[in-house]
Amino acid sequence: MTVSLLPLTFLLPLAGTLLLAFSAGRLGERGAVWIGTGSVGLAALVTALVGADFALGNAGPQTLTLYTWIAVGEFAPSIGLRLDALSLTMLSVITGVGFLIHWFAGWYMRGEEGITRFYAYMNLFVFSMILLVLGDNLLLLFLGWEGVGLCSYLLIGYYYQNAANGAAAMKAFIVTRIGDVFLAVGLFLLFTQFGTLDIAELVTRATQAWSAGEPLAQLAALLILGGALGKSAQLPLHTWLADAMAGPTPVSALIHAATMVTAGVYLIARMHGIFELAPAVLYLVGMIGAVTLLMAGFAALAQTDIKRVLAYSTMSQIGYMFLALGVGAYSAGVFHLVTHAFFKALLFLAAGAVIVCCRHEQDIRRLGGLRRRLPLAYLSFVVGGAALAALPLVTAGFYSKDEILWQALAAEQQGLLIAGLLGSLLTGLYTLRLIVGIFHGEPKSKAAENAQPGRGPQHSVPLLVLAVLSTLLGAWLRPDLSAVFPAAPGADAHAGHTAVQLIASATAIIGILLGAWLFLTQGPKLARLAAEGAGAFFWRWWHRAFGFDGLYDRVLVRPFLGLVQSLRRDWLDAFCGLAGQLALVLHAGLSRSQNGQLRHYAIATVVGATLMVVILARA
């Protein structure tokens, strides 16, 4: 039963997309919400049935071949689905958290124009992500990969009337396409070397044909890493994620918690056999994760938009997952992916509640004093923020982050461990700054003064469920991935684990307490510090996320635009245009003869006939 139900997990969201797309808006808001949410809810129910059967059956990985794409000689790529502990974990996050986000969106998007289009895009997003994680071959994985990229463009630019939103959508599309090109070349390389697109078979052949450190293995791993960096917004392809906040907040929650940014983590985890053959590239994965988590942590400290703070937080937490992958702790990285989905979806939906209740005000400098006015949103931020900051023992984030830090120590990567601890301190600081800025102090605008709490199950139930999953209870849902991944280096050595737990706990608590002291009692001093001298320099530098956008604009965008302008006056282009110019001149001359005057037509006929007679007579 397990495998036979798998197609329903993506066919149901696809059916929802088609119904919504071809309804031409006739369903109304209520019908769109029911179809959009219900289709993903049913997919989540099917996933639960599949997961229960998989856990009780103990049958191991299973494959379902849907059909053969083409058959040319020995090349016969099949369209098939693979169910194992990793794909089931990802499927559960996508459909479970995705359903809660869809449900909440019914409240958030109430009264919005184009809600049918919104849910059609959201369902297509879920469909594409499910294809990505269930595909047993690189062809189906890449199809889902590109579908996710398309849907991100559509959803980020949902409010297309604003030109800035369209630019943000285009930026996300182009930057992630850069990574996609690397991934496509990597897949071509693997196919030319091993003649198969089946992931399991390809990894098996690679381990048989290549030794560790083989140049082609290093190149293939680097190309796959390039694709992962784009989708998961890691350095240097990270600049699109903060601007992706232009979309509706439920879209931000779906991108950051359940779908797009986790795709790169999944890709590396699924192709771990290739990365094991390229230890230098695997170490690079960890280094990129460490640098990204620190860079994004500092950037989050200097943002004034609620959603941009959370965006850089996502970037930082994905950095932790890359760090785990880089030290070979694949299970720890996926575990953090799961807990992060819970608390980051909670934080984004709570941010959406604040934004709607404050008349779409999302600048924390114009909020404040909402603790009593929006009690559920405040509770959600406290619980989600505690999990994000890895408050010891009581939050899900503590257990997954602790696992990563311990595995970094066990792999003797002390530098990565130190980066992870410093990132934990920064997380506590920017989390407290966000909570204090939104909920404490006095209201700083009419929007904050007149905020009214959200009501109804669409608003409350998703927040409460995600809040529960962000606590210790969520850590109990840790997936058993021992059958998918090899044991992490030093996983059996428990020496130092307790010390890492104590240090990580102390770091998280210090970050939280320091943040509370700074932003509750030292606010005016911090404002003056950020406005003068070195403080102003660092504030601007961090606020601009270390200036990568400006750097890319000067190094890549402006030279390209200059080249385009110069080529507009290119001589070769002008020469090729001569044919067109000649056609235009002839057209202008001949069109004048068509003036509607019969006298001219008669004269032309007589002259033409005379010329024909003369020519024939001479012949």
C-alpha positions as CSV (number, residue, x, y, z in Angstrom):
1,M,0.0,0.0,0.0
2,T,2.8,2.4,0.8
3,V,4.2,2.9,-2.6
4,S,0.9,2.8,-4.5
5,L,-0.3,5.9,-2.5
6,L,2.7,8.0,-3.2
7,P,1.5,9.5,-6.5
8,L,-1.4,11.0,-4.6
9,T,0.9,13.2,-2.6
10,F,1.7,15.3,-5.7
11,L,-1.3,14.6,-7.8
12,L,-3.7,16.2,-5.2
13,P,-1.8,19.6,-5.1
14,L,-1.6,19.4,-8.9
15,A,-5.3,18.8,-9.2
16,G,-5.9,21.8,-6.9
17,T,-3.7,23.9,-9.2
18,L,-5.6,22.9,-12.3
19,L,-9.0,23.4,-10.8
20,L,-8.0,26.9,-9.6
21,A,-6.2,27.8,-12.8
22,F,-9.1,26.9,-15.1
23,S,-11.8,28.3,-12.8
24,A,-11.1,31.8,-14.2
25,G,-11.8,33.3,-10.8
26,R,-15.4,31.9,-10.7
27,L,-14.8,29.9,-7.5
28,G,-14.7,33.0,-5.3
29,E,-12.5,33.5,-2.3
30,R,-14.1,30.8,-0.1
31,G,-13.9,28.2,-2.9
32,A,-10.3,29.0,-3.7
33,V,-9.3,28.7,0.0
34,W,-11.1,25.3,0.3
35,I,-9.5,23.8,-2.8
36,G,-6.1,25.2,-2.2
37,T,-5.9,24.2,1.4
38,G,-7.9,21.0,1.1
39,S,-5.7,19.6,-1.6
40,V,-2.5,20.1,0.4
41,G,-4.3,18.8,3.5
42,L,-5.3,15.6,1.8
43,A,-1.7,15.2,0.6
44,A,-0.6,15.6,4.2
45,L,-3.1,12.9,5.2
46,V,-1.8,10.5,2.5
47,T,1.7,11.2,3.7
48,A,0.7,10.3,7.3
49,L,-0.8,7.0,6.0
50,V,2.3,6.3,3.9
51,G,4.6,7.1,6.9
52,A,2.7,4.9,9.3
53,D,2.8,2.0,6.8
54,F,6.5,2.6,6.1
55,A,7.3,2.6,9.8
56,L,5.3,-0.5,10.6
57,G,6.3,-2.4,7.6
58,N,10.1,-2.1,8.0
59,A,10.4,-2.9,4.3
60,G,13.3,-0.6,3.6
61,P,13.5,1.7,0.6
62,Q,10.9,1.2,-2.0
63,T,10.6,2.4,-5.6
64,L,7.6,2.9,-7.8
65,T,8.2,3.2,-11.6
66,L,5.4,5.3,-13.2
67,Y,6.5,5.0,-16.8
68,T,9.6,5.0,-19.1
69,W,10.3,8.4,-20.6
70,I,12.1,7.3,-23.7
71,A,14.0,4.1,-24.8
72,V,17.0,4.5,-27.1
73,G,19.2,1.4,-27.0
74,E,20.3,0.9,-23.4
75,F,19.2,4.4,-22.5
76,A,15.7,4.1,-21.0
77,P,15.3,6.7,-18.2
78,S,12.2,6.0,-16.1
79,I,9.9,8.3,-14.2
80,G,9.8,6.8,-10.8
81,L,9.4,7.6,-7.1
82,R,11.6,6.5,-4.3
83,L,10.4,6.2,-0.7
84,D,13.0,6.0,2.0
85,A,13.5,7.7,5.4
86,L,15.0,10.8,3.8
87,S,12.2,11.4,1.2
88,L,9.5,10.5,3.8
89,T,11.0,13.1,6.2
90,M,11.1,15.8,3.5
91,L,7.6,14.8,2.3
92,S,6.2,15.1,5.8
93,V,7.7,18.6,6.2
94,I,6.5,19.8,2.8
95,T,2.9,18.6,3.2
96,G,2.5,19.0,7.0
97,V,4.0,22.5,7.4
98,G,2.7,23.4,4.0
99,F,-0.8,22.6,5.0
100,L,-0.6,24.8,8.1
101,I,0.8,27.7,6.0
102,H,-2.0,27.3,3.4
103,W,-4.6,27.2,6.2
104,F,-3.2,30.4,7.7
105,A,-3.1,32.1,4.3
106,G,-6.9,31.9,4.1
107,W,-6.9,34.4,7.0
108,Y,-4.0,36.5,5.9
109,M,-5.2,36.9,2.3
110,R,-8.8,37.6,3.2
111,G,-10.2,40.3,0.9
112,E,-7.1,40.3,-1.4
113,E,-7.6,40.4,-5.2
114,G,-6.4,37.4,-7.2
115,I,-6.6,34.9,-4.3
116,T,-7.4,32.1,-6.8
117,R,-4.2,32.8,-8.6
118,F,-2.4,32.9,-5.2
119,Y,-3.5,29.4,-4.2
120,A,-2.9,28.0,-7.7
121,Y,0.7,29.1,-7.4
122,M,1.0,27.8,-3.9
123,N,-0.3,24.4,-4.8
124,L,2.0,24.3,-7.8
125,F,4.9,25.1,-5.5
126,V,4.1,22.2,-3.2
127,F,3.6,19.9,-6.2
128,S,7.1,20.8,-7.6
129,M,8.8,20.4,-4.3
130,I,7.2,17.0,-3.8
131,L,8.4,15.9,-7.2
132,L,11.9,17.1,-6.3
133,V,12.2,15.0,-3.2
134,L,10.4,11.9,-4.4
135,G,12.1,11.5,-7.8
136,D,14.3,8.5,-7.9
137,N,16.3,9.9,-10.8
138,L,18.0,13.1,-11.7
139,L,15.6,13.9,-14.5
140,L,12.5,14.0,-12.2
141,L,14.6,15.8,-9.5
142,F,15.6,18.5,-11.9
143,L,12.1,18.9,-13.2
144,G,10.9,19.6,-9.7
145,W,13.9,21.8,-9.1
146,E,13.0,24.0,-12.0
147,G,9.4,24.0,-11.1
148,V,10.2,25.3,-7.6
149,G,12.3,28.1,-9.2
150,L,9.4,29.1,-11.5
151,C,6.9,29.1,-8.6
152,S,9.2,31.3,-6.5
153,Y,9.3,33.8,-9.3
154,L,5.5,33.8,-9.6
155,L,4.9,34.1,-5.8
156,I,7.6,36.7,-5.0
157,G,6.2,38.9,-7.7
158,Y,2.6,38.2,-6.7
159,Y,1.9,41.9,-6.1
160,Y,3.1,42.7,-9.7
161,Q,1.6,46.2,-9.7
162,N,4.6,47.3,-7.7
163,A,7.7,47.4,-10.0
164,A,10.0,46.7,-7.0
165,N,8.2,43.4,-6.4
166,G,8.7,42.4,-10.0
167,A,12.4,43.3,-9.8
168,A,12.7,41.1,-6.6
169,A,11.1,38.2,-8.4
170,M,13.4,38.6,-11.4
171,K,16.4,38.8,-9.1
172,A,15.4,35.5,-7.4
173,F,14.8,33.9,-10.7
174,I,18.2,34.9,-12.3
175,V,20.4,34.3,-9.2
176,T,18.9,30.8,-8.7
177,R,19.2,30.1,-12.4
178,I,23.0,30.7,-12.1
179,G,23.1,27.8,-9.6
180,D,20.8,25.8,-11.8
181,V,23.2,26.0,-14.7
182,F,26.0,24.6,-12.6
183,L,23.7,21.8,-11.4
184,A,22.6,21.0,-15.0
185,V,26.2,20.7,-16.1
186,G,27.0,18.5,-13.1
187,L,24.2,16.2,-14.1
188,F,25.3,16.0,-17.7
189,L,28.8,15.2,-16.4
190,L,27.5,12.4,-14.2
191,F,25.4,11.0,-17.0
192,T,28.2,11.0,-19.6
193,Q,30.4,9.2,-17.1
194,F,28.0,6.5,-15.9
195,G,25.2,6.4,-18.4
196,T,22.3,6.5,-16.0
197,L,20.1,9.0,-14.3
198,D,19.0,6.7,-11.5
199,I,20.4,8.3,-8.3
200,A,21.0,5.1,-6.4
201,E,22.6,3.3,-9.3
202,L,24.6,6.4,-10.3
203,V,26.1,6.8,-6.8
204,T,27.0,3.1,-6.7
205,R,28.8,3.3,-10.1
206,A,30.6,6.4,-9.0
207,T,31.9,4.8,-5.8
208,Q,33.1,1.8,-7.9
209,A,34.8,3.9,-10.7
210,W,36.2,6.8,-8.7
211,S,38.5,6.9,-5.8
212,A,38.4,9.6,-3.1
213,G,39.9,12.9,-4.5
214,E,39.4,12.0,-8.1
215,P,39.4,15.2,-10.2
216,L,36.2,14.3,-12.0
217,A,34.5,13.5,-8.6
218,Q,35.7,16.9,-7.3
219,L,34.3,18.7,-10.3
220,A,31.0,16.9,-10.2
221,A,30.6,17.7,-6.5
222,L,31.5,21.3,-7.1
223,L,28.9,21.7,-9.8
224,I,26.2,20.1,-7.6
225,L,27.2,22.4,-4.8
226,G,26.8,25.4,-7.1
227,G,23.1,24.4,-7.6
228,A,22.6,23.9,-3.9
229,L,24.1,27.3,-3.1
230,G,21.5,29.0,-5.4
231,K,18.4,27.4,-4.0
232,S,19.5,27.5,-0.4
233,A,20.7,31.1,-0.6
234,Q,24.3,30.5,0.6
235,L,27.3,32.6,-0.2
236,P,27.9,33.8,-2.9
237,L,24.4,33.1,-4.4
238,H,22.5,34.4,-1.3
239,T,21.5,37.9,-2.4
240,W,18.0,37.0,-3.6
241,L,16.5,35.7,-0.3
242,A,16.1,39.0,1.5
243,D,14.4,40.6,-1.5
244,A,12.1,37.7,-1.7
245,M,10.2,39.2,1.2
246,A,8.3,41.2,-1.4
247,G,5.8,38.3,-1.7
248,P,2.9,37.8,0.7
249,T,4.0,36.5,4.2
250,P,2.6,33.0,3.7
251,V,4.8,32.8,0.6
252,S,7.8,33.7,2.7
253,A,6.9,31.1,5.2
254,L,6.6,28.4,2.5
255,I,9.9,29.4,0.8
256,H,11.8,29.6,4.1
257,A,10.4,26.8,6.1
258,A,9.0,24.0,4.0
259,T,10.2,24.2,0.4
260,M,12.7,26.1,-1.6
261,V,15.6,26.9,0.7
262,T,15.7,23.4,2.0
263,A,16.1,22.0,-1.6
264,G,19.9,22.6,-1.6
265,V,20.3,20.8,1.7
266,Y,18.3,17.9,0.4
267,L,20.3,17.7,-2.8
268,I,23.6,17.4,-1.0
269,A,22.2,14.9,1.5
270,R,20.7,12.8,-1.3
271,M,24.0,12.9,-3.4
272,H,26.2,12.4,-0.3
273,G,27.9,9.5,-2.0
274,I,29.4,11.8,-4.6
275,F,30.5,14.3,-2.0
276,E,32.2,11.5,0.0
277,L,34.4,11.0,-3.0
278,A,35.3,14.7,-2.9
279,P,36.5,15.4,0.7
280,A,37.9,18.9,-0.2
281,V,34.5,19.9,-1.6
282,L,32.7,18.5,1.4
283,Y,34.9,20.6,3.6
284,L,34.1,23.6,1.4
285,V,30.4,22.9,2.1
286,G,31.0,23.3,5.8
287,M,33.1,26.4,5.4
288,I,30.5,28.1,3.2
289,G,27.9,27.2,5.8
290,A,30.0,28.7,8.6
291,V,30.7,31.9,6.8
292,T,27.1,32.3,5.7
293,L,25.7,31.8,9.2
294,L,28.0,34.4,10.6
295,M,27.5,36.9,7.8
296,A,23.7,36.5,7.9
297,G,23.7,36.8,11.8
298,F,25.4,40.1,11.7
299,A,23.1,41.3,8.9
300,A,20.0,40.3,10.9
301,L,21.2,42.6,13.7
302,A,20.9,45.7,11.5
303,Q,17.6,45.1,9.7
304,T,14.5,47.2,10.4
305,D,11.9,45.1,8.5
306,I,10.4,42.2,10.4
307,K,10.6,39.9,7.4
308,R,14.1,40.8,6.4
309,V,15.3,39.9,9.9
310,L,13.7,36.5,9.6
311,A,15.1,36.2,6.0
312,Y,18.7,36.6,7.2
313,S,17.9,34.3,10.1
314,T,16.8,31.6,7.6
315,M,20.1,32.2,5.7
316,S,22.0,31.7,9.0
317,Q,20.1,28.5,10.0
318,I,20.6,27.0,6.5
319,G,24.3,27.8,7.1
320,Y,24.1,25.5,10.2
321,M,22.7,22.7,8.0
322,F,25.5,23.2,5.5
323,L,28.0,23.1,8.3
324,A,26.6,19.7,9.4
325,L,26.7,18.4,5.9
326,G,30.3,19.5,5.6
327,V,31.4,17.5,8.6
328,G,29.6,14.4,7.4
329,A,26.7,14.8,9.9
330,Y,24.0,14.4,7.4
331,S,21.4,13.1,9.9
332,A,22.1,16.1,12.1
333,G,21.7,18.5,9.2
334,V,18.3,17.0,8.2
335,F,17.2,17.0,11.8
336,H,17.8,20.7,12.0
337,L,16.0,21.1,8.7
338,V,12.9,19.6,10.4
339,T,13.0,21.6,13.6
340,H,13.8,24.8,11.6
341,A,10.7,24.2,9.5
342,F,8.6,24.2,12.7
343,F,9.9,27.3,14.3
344,K,10.6,29.4,11.2
345,A,7.1,28.8,9.9
346,L,5.8,29.8,13.3
347,L,7.8,33.0,13.2
348,F,6.8,34.0,9.7
349,L,3.1,33.3,10.3
350,A,3.3,35.3,13.6
351,A,5.0,38.1,11.7
352,G,2.2,37.9,9.2
353,A,-0.3,38.2,12.0
354,V,1.5,41.3,13.3
355,I,1.6,42.8,9.8
356,V,-2.1,42.3,9.1
357,C,-3.2,43.5,12.5
358,C,-1.0,46.6,12.2
359,R,-2.4,47.5,8.7
360,H,0.6,46.1,6.9
361,E,3.2,47.9,8.9
362,Q,6.4,45.8,9.2
363,D,9.0,48.3,10.2
364,I,10.0,47.5,13.8
365,R,10.8,51.2,14.3
366,R,7.1,52.0,13.9
367,L,5.8,49.2,16.1
368,G,6.2,48.4,19.8
369,G,3.8,47.9,22.6
370,L,2.0,44.9,21.0
371,R,2.5,42.5,23.8
372,R,-1.0,43.0,25.3
373,R,-2.7,43.8,22.0
374,L,-1.6,40.7,20.2
375,P,-1.1,38.0,22.9
376,L,-1.1,35.0,20.5
377,A,1.4,36.6,18.1
378,Y,3.6,37.5,21.1
379,L,3.4,33.9,22.5
380,S,4.3,32.6,19.0
381,F,7.3,34.9,18.8
382,V,8.5,34.0,22.2
383,V,8.2,30.2,21.6
384,G,9.6,30.4,18.0
385,G,12.3,32.9,19.0
386,A,13.4,30.6,21.9
387,A,13.6,27.6,19.5
388,L,15.5,29.8,17.0
389,A,18.0,30.9,19.7
390,A,18.2,27.2,20.9
391,L,17.1,27.8,24.5
392,P,18.3,24.7,26.3
393,L,16.2,21.6,27.1
394,V,12.7,23.1,26.3
395,T,13.0,23.9,22.6
396,A,13.3,21.7,19.5
397,G,16.0,24.0,18.1
398,F,18.3,23.3,21.0
399,Y,18.5,19.5,20.3
400,S,19.1,19.8,16.5
401,K,21.7,22.6,16.9
402,D,23.5,20.8,19.7
403,E,23.8,17.7,17.5
404,I,25.4,19.8,14.8
405,L,27.9,21.4,17.2
406,W,28.8,18.1,18.8
407,Q,29.4,16.5,15.4
408,A,31.6,19.4,14.4
409,L,33.7,18.6,17.5
410,A,33.7,14.9,16.9
411,A,35.0,15.5,13.3
412,E,37.8,17.6,14.8
413,Q,36.6,20.7,13.1
414,Q,37.2,23.2,15.9
415,G,37.0,26.2,13.6
416,L,33.5,25.2,12.5
417,L,32.5,24.6,16.1
418,I,33.6,28.1,17.1
419,A,31.7,29.6,14.2
420,G,28.6,27.7,15.2
421,L,28.9,28.9,18.8
422,L,29.4,32.6,17.7
423,G,26.4,32.2,15.4
424,S,24.4,31.0,18.4
425,L,25.3,34.1,20.3
426,L,24.3,36.4,17.4
427,T,21.0,34.5,17.0
428,G,20.1,35.3,20.6
429,L,20.9,39.0,20.1
430,Y,18.9,39.5,16.9
431,T,16.0,37.4,18.2
432,L,15.6,39.5,21.3
433,R,16.0,42.7,19.3
434,L,13.2,41.6,17.1
435,I,10.8,40.6,19.9
436,V,11.6,43.7,22.0
437,G,11.2,46.0,19.0
438,I,7.8,44.6,18.1
439,F,6.1,43.9,21.4
440,H,7.8,45.9,24.2
441,G,7.9,49.5,25.0
442,E,5.4,52.0,23.8
443,P,3.6,52.0,20.4
444,K,5.5,54.1,17.9
445,S,2.7,54.6,15.3
446,K,-1.1,54.8,15.0
447,A,-0.9,51.4,13.3
448,A,0.6,49.9,16.5
449,E,-1.8,51.8,18.8
450,N,-4.9,50.6,16.9
451,A,-3.8,47.0,16.4
452,Q,-6.6,44.4,16.8
453,P,-5.8,40.7,17.4
454,G,-6.6,38.2,14.7
455,R,-9.5,35.8,15.4
456,G,-10.8,32.5,14.1
457,P,-9.3,29.0,13.7
458,Q,-7.5,29.9,10.4
459,H,-5.4,32.4,12.4
460,S,-5.1,30.6,15.7
461,V,-4.8,26.9,15.0
462,P,-1.7,27.0,12.7
463,L,0.1,29.2,15.2
464,L,-0.7,27.0,18.2
465,V,0.2,23.7,16.4
466,L,3.6,25.1,15.2
467,A,4.2,26.5,18.7
468,V,3.8,23.1,20.2
469,L,6.1,21.5,17.5
470,S,8.7,24.2,18.3
471,T,9.0,23.0,21.8
472,L,10.6,19.9,23.2
473,L,7.8,17.8,21.7
474,G,9.0,18.7,18.2
475,A,12.4,17.2,19.0
476,W,10.7,13.9,19.6
477,L,10.0,13.8,15.8
478,R,13.6,13.3,15.0
479,P,13.8,11.1,11.9
480,D,15.8,7.9,12.0
481,L,18.1,8.2,8.9
482,S,20.7,5.6,9.9
483,A,19.6,3.4,6.9
484,V,20.2,6.3,4.5
485,F,23.4,7.9,5.6
486,P,26.7,6.6,6.9
487,A,27.6,7.3,10.5
488,A,29.2,10.7,11.0
489,P,33.0,10.7,11.8
490,G,33.4,10.3,15.5
491,A,29.7,9.6,16.1
492,D,30.5,6.8,18.4
493,A,32.9,8.9,20.5
494,H,30.8,10.6,23.3
495,A,33.8,12.3,24.8
496,G,33.2,16.0,25.0
497,H,29.5,15.8,24.2
498,T,28.4,17.0,27.6
499,A,31.0,19.8,27.5
500,V,29.6,21.0,24.1
501,Q,26.1,20.9,25.4
502,L,27.0,23.0,28.4
503,I,29.0,25.5,26.3
504,A,26.3,25.7,23.7
505,S,23.6,26.2,26.4
506,A,25.6,28.9,28.1
507,T,26.2,30.6,24.7
508,A,22.5,30.6,23.9
509,I,21.5,31.9,27.3
510,I,24.2,34.6,27.3
511,G,23.0,35.7,23.9
512,I,19.4,35.9,25.1
513,L,20.2,37.7,28.3
514,L,22.6,40.1,26.6
515,G,20.0,40.8,24.0
516,A,17.3,41.4,26.7
517,W,19.7,43.8,28.6
518,L,20.8,45.7,25.5
519,F,17.4,46.2,23.8
520,L,15.2,46.5,26.9
521,T,17.4,49.0,28.8
522,Q,20.1,50.4,26.5
523,G,17.9,51.3,23.5
524,P,18.7,55.0,23.3
525,K,22.5,54.4,23.8
526,L,22.5,51.8,21.0
527,A,20.6,54.2,18.7
528,R,23.3,56.9,19.3
529,L,26.1,54.4,18.9
530,A,24.6,53.3,15.5
531,A,24.4,56.9,14.3
532,E,28.0,58.0,15.0
533,G,31.6,57.0,14.0
534,A,32.5,53.4,13.8
535,G,29.0,52.3,15.0
536,A,27.4,54.0,12.0
537,F,29.9,52.3,9.7
538,F,29.1,48.8,11.0
539,W,25.4,49.5,11.1
540,R,25.4,50.5,7.4
541,W,27.7,47.6,6.5
542,W,25.6,45.1,8.2
543,H,22.3,46.7,7.1
544,R,23.5,46.3,3.5
545,A,24.5,42.7,4.2
546,F,28.2,43.5,3.7
547,G,27.5,45.2,0.4
548,F,27.2,42.1,-1.9
549,D,24.4,43.7,-3.9
550,G,26.5,46.8,-4.6
551,L,29.5,44.6,-5.4
552,Y,27.6,42.5,-7.9
553,D,26.0,45.6,-9.4
554,R,29.4,47.2,-10.1
555,V,31.2,44.0,-11.1
556,L,28.5,42.2,-13.0
557,V,25.4,44.2,-13.8
558,R,26.8,47.5,-14.9
559,P,29.5,46.0,-17.2
560,F,26.9,43.8,-18.8
561,L,24.5,46.8,-19.4
562,G,27.5,48.7,-20.8
563,L,28.2,45.9,-23.2
564,V,24.6,45.8,-24.3
565,Q,24.6,49.5,-24.9
566,S,27.8,49.3,-27.0
567,L,26.5,46.4,-29.0
568,R,23.5,48.5,-30.0
569,R,25.8,50.5,-32.2
570,D,27.9,47.5,-33.4
571,W,28.9,47.7,-37.1
572,L,28.1,44.1,-37.7
573,D,24.6,44.6,-36.4
574,A,24.2,47.6,-38.6
575,F,25.4,45.6,-41.7
576,C,23.0,42.8,-40.9
577,G,20.3,45.5,-40.7
578,L,20.9,46.7,-44.2
579,A,18.5,44.1,-45.6
580,G,15.8,45.3,-43.3
581,Q,16.5,48.9,-44.2
582,L,16.3,48.1,-48.0
583,A,13.0,46.4,-47.5
584,L,11.6,49.4,-45.7
585,V,12.8,51.7,-48.5
586,L,11.2,49.5,-51.2
587,H,8.1,49.2,-49.2
588,A,7.8,53.0,-48.8
589,G,8.3,53.5,-52.5
590,L,5.8,50.9,-53.6
591,S,3.2,51.8,-51.1
592,R,3.0,55.3,-52.6
593,S,1.8,53.8,-55.9
594,Q,-1.2,52.4,-54.0
595,N,-3.0,55.7,-53.8
596,G,-6.5,54.7,-54.8
597,Q,-6.6,56.9,-58.0
598,L,-7.8,55.0,-61.1
599,R,-6.1,57.4,-63.5
600,H,-2.7,56.4,-62.1
601,Y,-3.6,52.7,-62.1
602,A,-4.7,53.0,-65.8
603,I,-1.5,54.8,-66.8
604,A,0.6,52.2,-65.0
605,T,-1.2,49.4,-66.8
606,V,-0.7,51.0,-70.2
607,V,3.0,51.7,-69.5
608,G,3.5,48.2,-68.3
609,A,1.7,46.6,-71.3
610,T,3.7,48.8,-73.7
611,L,6.9,47.7,-72.1
612,M,5.9,44.1,-72.3
613,V,5.0,44.4,-76.0
614,V,8.4,46.1,-76.8
615,I,10.3,43.5,-74.9
616,L,8.5,40.6,-76.7
617,A,8.8,42.3,-80.1
618,R,12.6,42.6,-79.7
619,A,12.8,39.0,-78.5
